[in-house]
Amino acid sequence: MFSGEYQYNLDAKGRVFMPSKFRETLGDKFIVTKGLDHCLFVYSAEEWERIEKRMQKLPFTSKEARAFTRFFFSGAIEAEPDKQGRILLSQSLRDHAGLKKEVTFIGVSSRIEIWDKEKWDNYLNDPDINYETMAEKMVEFDLDL
């Protein structure tokens, strides 16, 4: 399980340090792909396999299923930290997430999200988001929170 928030800077080549706490759980190789809300999703190899199996069950006759799987898998790269713990993010992934210089990594249970720091700060401070109301709705999902 991933949790926590960490900030690093992208270098001129598009490399960024993967937090050591996350690297320990991710292993030597992992997957980075386009995420929702204009961020990137990072999955361990094991979690990626589970996602692939679930998505293979989606009906290829569904326009939405085809569109989402194209979106999700087309940007996926296998990442392997270098000796300093940096990963290289492709230009298309950096463009998707709008990554500039400052980057925020957040742990979100079974995945890690990579955000442009300014976008993450704006998301957290969005006046239209009411976390108390969201928490009340989670009870409706019977999540035993």
N, C-alpha and C positions, 0 to 999 in steps of 0.2 A: 504494500500500500504506500502511496506517495502522499506527502503532505508538506506544507511549508511554502515559503516564498523567498526567492533569491534573485539578486540583480547582478548582471554582468554587462560588459560592453562587447559589441561586435567589433572585430578588427576589419581592416580594409579589404581582406580577402573573403569576408563572410563567415569567419570562424568565431565561435563563442565557447566559453567554458561551460561544460555541463556540470552542475553542482555535484560535488563528490558524494554527497548523501544519496543522490539519485543514481549516480553511476554504479554504486555498490549494488543496488537492486536491479538495475537494467541489465547488467552484464556487459560483455565485450562488444556486442552488436545489438542494435535496436532499430526501430522504425520511426521516422519522422514523416508526418504527412500534413496536408491541409486540414485545418480544423474548422469548427464553426465559430461564429462571432469574430472572424478575422484574426484568429490566432493559429498556432500550429499545435498538433497533437503528437505526443511521443508515447510509444508503446514498447514494452519489452517484446522480445521475439515470441515468447509463449502467449502473451495476451494478443499479439497480432495474429497468431495462428487461430486463436479462438474467434476473433472478429472475422477473419477470412471465412471460416467454416459457417458462421452465422449468415454472412452476406451471400455466400454461395446458395443459400436456401431461398433467397429473394427471387420472386418470379421475374424472369427476363422479359416477360411480356408487359411488365409494368413500366411505364415511361419514367415515373419517379424513381423507381428502384434502379433503372439503368443510369439515370442522370446522377443519382447520388453515388453509386459505385464508381462511375467514371471520375467524378470529382474527387472522391476519397482515395482511390488507388492510383490515379494518374500522377499525383504529386508525391507519392510515397518514395522515400529513399532509405536505404540501409545506412545507418550512421555507425561509425566506429571511432571512439575518441582517440586522438593522438597521444603521445607520451605525456603531454602537458594537461590532458583532459579536455581538449577542445574538440568540437565537432564542426564540420563544414556544412553550412546550410546553403542549398542551391539558390540561385537568383530567383527562380519562380516561387520557392517557398518564402523567401524574404519579401518578395513583392506581395504575395497573398496576405501575409500578416502585417504588411506595412512596417517591417522592422527597419529602424534607422540605426542609431548608435546604442542607446540604452535598451536592454532587454530584461524582461522579468520572467522567471520560471516559477510556475506554481504547481504544487502537487495536488492532484484531484483524484484521489482514490486509486483507480487502476491505470491512470494515465497522468502524464505531465503536460501542461500547456505552456507554450512559449508565446509571450505577448511583447509588443512594443511597449516600453514602460509608460509612455504618455497615454496610450490607448487603455492600458490596464488601470491607470490612475483615474481616467475619465469613466471607465466602466464602474469602478468601485464607488465613485462619487456621483453617479447618475441619479438625479433627483426622482426619476420615474421608477426606480427600482426600490421596492419596499421589502426588505428582508424579513420583517416580522410577518407580513402578509404571506410571503412565500412559505415561511415555516408553517403557518397555519394550514396552507394548502397541502403541504407534504403529509400532514396527518391524514388527509383524505386518501392518500395513496397507500395507507396502512403500512408505513415503513418502520413502525415501532421506534420512532425518534425519541 
